[in-house]
């Protein structure tokens, strides 16, 4: 058995089973290309998720005015309605 006979067998099976002919085989990317693509995507995702101080402050302000939200400063907890209580546990 050699590669030619294997390909001929595959072609015969496709015809016998009425399967469509395969399109030209696409080249698989090398490991270096896959790593470069992953790295670029990762950098892009991290750039989107980066949070600056001003966005963090704005998010906190937004969260304070969202019903049911709260945040903690030290041993006190502040609720969205402006009330606060000490943590006991």
C-alpha positions as CSV (number, residue, x, y, z in Angstrom):
1,X,0.0,0.0,0.0
2,X,1.3,3.4,-0.9
3,X,-0.2,6.9,-0.8
4,X,-1.5,6.7,-4.3
5,X,-3.4,3.5,-3.6
6,X,-4.9,5.0,-0.4
7,X,-6.1,8.1,-2.3
8,X,-7.6,5.9,-5.1
9,X,-9.4,3.9,-2.4
10,X,-10.8,7.0,-0.8
11,X,-11.9,8.3,-4.2
12,X,-13.7,5.0,-5.0
13,X,-15.4,5.0,-1.6
14,X,-16.6,8.6,-2.1
15,X,-18.1,7.7,-5.5
16,X,-19.6,4.4,-4.1
17,X,-21.2,6.2,-1.2
18,X,-22.1,9.3,-3.4
19,X,-20.2,11.7,-1.2
20,X,-19.1,15.0,-2.7
21,X,-15.5,15.3,-3.8
22,X,-13.2,16.9,-1.3
23,X,-12.2,20.5,-1.9
24,X,-8.5,21.4,-2.1
25,X,-7.0,20.7,1.2
26,X,-6.3,23.8,3.2
27,X,-2.8,24.2,4.7
28,X,-2.8,23.9,8.4
29,X,-1.1,26.7,10.3
30,X,2.2,26.0,11.9
31,X,2.6,26.1,15.7
32,X,4.4,29.5,15.4
33,X,1.4,30.8,13.4
34,X,-1.1,29.4,15.9
35,X,0.8,30.9,18.8
36,X,1.0,34.3,17.1
37,X,-2.7,34.3,16.4
38,X,-3.5,33.3,19.9
39,X,-1.2,36.0,21.3
40,X,-2.7,38.7,19.1
41,X,-6.2,37.7,20.2
42,X,-5.2,37.6,23.8
43,X,-3.6,41.1,23.6
44,X,-6.8,42.4,22.0
45,X,-9.0,40.8,24.7
46,X,-6.8,42.2,27.5
47,X,-6.9,45.7,25.9
48,X,-10.7,45.6,26.0
49,X,-10.8,44.4,29.6
50,X,-8.4,47.0,31.0
51,X,-9.9,49.1,33.6
52,X,-8.6,52.5,34.5
53,X,-9.1,54.4,37.7
54,X,-11.7,56.7,36.2
55,X,-13.7,53.8,34.8
56,X,-13.5,52.0,38.2
57,X,-14.8,55.1,39.9
58,X,-17.6,55.5,37.4
59,X,-18.6,51.9,37.7
60,X,-18.7,52.3,41.5
61,X,-21.0,55.3,41.2
62,X,-23.2,53.4,38.8
63,X,-23.3,50.4,41.2
64,X,-24.3,52.6,44.1
65,X,-27.4,53.7,42.3
66,X,-28.4,50.2,41.2
67,X,-31.0,48.8,43.6
68,X,-29.7,45.9,45.6
69,X,-26.1,46.7,45.1
70,X,-23.6,47.3,47.9
71,X,-19.9,47.7,48.5
72,X,-17.6,47.4,51.4
73,X,-15.1,49.9,52.8
74,X,-13.1,48.5,55.7
75,X,-15.4,47.1,58.3
76,X,-18.5,49.0,57.1
77,X,-20.8,48.1,54.3
78,X,-22.6,50.7,52.3
79,X,-25.9,49.8,50.6
80,X,-27.4,51.4,47.5
81,X,-30.0,53.3,49.6
82,X,-27.2,55.0,51.5
83,X,-27.5,53.1,54.7
84,X,-24.5,51.5,56.2
85,X,-23.8,48.9,58.8
86,X,-20.8,47.3,60.5
87,X,-19.7,43.9,59.6
88,X,-20.0,41.5,62.5
89,X,-18.8,38.2,60.9
